[in-house]
Amino acid sequence: MKIKTRKIDFDALSAMPGRTHHNPVRPVKPLRWLIKMLSAGELKQVDFSYEQYGMEKLSADEPCLILMNHSSFIDLKIAETVMYPRPMNIICTSDGLVGKEWLMRQVGCIPTNKFVTDVQMVKDMHYALHTLGNSVLMYPEASYSFDGTATPLPDTIGKCLKLLKVPVVLIRTHGAFLRDPLYNNLKIRQVQVTADVTYLLSKEDIANMSAKELQKRIVDEFTFDNFLEQQKKQIAVTEDFRADYLHRVLYRCPDCNREDGMTGNGTYIMCRHCKSRYELTEYGYLKKESDESAGFTHVPDWYRWQREMVRKEIESGNYQMKMHVDIYVMQNMKAVYQVGTGTLLHDNKGFHLDGCDGKLHYEQKPTASYSLYADYYWYEIGDVVCIGDMERLYYCFPKKEDCVPVAKTRLATEELYKWEMDHSNRKRKDV
């Protein structure tokens, strides 16, 4: 999938009007039917099936909030199929509407900027549920998983459920990540995909539980490990490209500790510096080629170790990533505008973006967001780090020569946020 882009001068961009808010609309029935029909072919390819649990408690005309884990693009096709014909609005990334805003709104999309505080989104959800009588589909993780485990959730979900006051349904997919993991450059594997559709919380449950209890319940439901599930169920991924680009996730060598030498190719991930080599087996294990210590045997364990290394850099004050980037900007829904080049610096003080011959300067503090919109092969352009606010988003594409792992930038954003929040909490207790 591609996105509409346009090259312009930064001054011309600054003179453009920004986005205009529109209330959600009831999705057009023929369009929803068409999406369901177009999805049928791919769902047949993956031998899709689903089980329902407690869904008889939800009446056909009762709006609900649908929470779904986010693994790959097939998620939306699954949701549209299992929830049809229930009218449904969809919380989606704002760039998904670029160049096709009218059509996507008729489908029921409610745009939001990922990992940006968006009070209007909650208002739009309330409007869709209580004024239009629609259900609302939301991916609380907001972004695809890098390592097959759940990405961090906002700490406001419990409060949001208390405000919305509607039943909650959970859709949990199995196999969607294994079929199309984000790191693998859109290369599809032959894996069965299934889903569980569960009536999770009633209006009475939400009324009787505290926001903190609701938050914990949702976090518990979004605790999973797709690689572990593959291993336990002995699901074979036999394609010979299953480790292609795995270095996007596993960027740091556990043997020589360098971050600029990992390469995922075929069924192996290897380090060009120390020559260590790990096979990603067909059942999702990592197997070190030599007779030395086993190293990591599990992708999420390796990723978790990288997080710990980033945390140590932050605590010591040594964390810094500087990258030369191509800069695209989303100012409105007409296009993503390529405005030039610049430098993106990330350190303990947050993000600092400078570019366009000195015309562009943007800073973002560590407390601005609990995570980061980072993506691989974004709309077939390249790996990206996206920062910004509700007015404007900056899509920064690191130059290839910098060898910058965007996964590290996301990990650092998450750890910096926790570090700053812990520090603030400690200061409040001392007062």
Secondary structure, DSSP 8 states (H G I E B T S, - for coil): ----EEE--HHHHHTS------------HHHHHHHHHHHHHHHHHTT-EEEEESGGGS-TT---EEEE---STHHHHHHHHHHTTS-EEEEEEGGGGTT-HHHHHHHTEEEE-TTS--HHHHHHHHHHHHTS--EEEE-TT-S--SSSB-----TTHHHHHHHH-S-EEEEEEESHHHHS-GGGTT-------EEEEEEEE-HHHHHHS-HHHHHHHHHHHT--BHHHHHHHHT-----TTTTTTGGGT--S-TTT--SS-EEEETTEEEETTT--EEEE-TTS-EEESSSS-----SHHHHHHHHHHHHHHHHHHT--EEEEEEEEEEESSSS-EEEEEEEEEEEETTEEEEEETTTTEEEEE-GGG-SS-EEEEEETTTEEEEEEE-SS-EEEEEE-GGG---HHHHHHHHHHHHHHHHHHHHHHHHH-
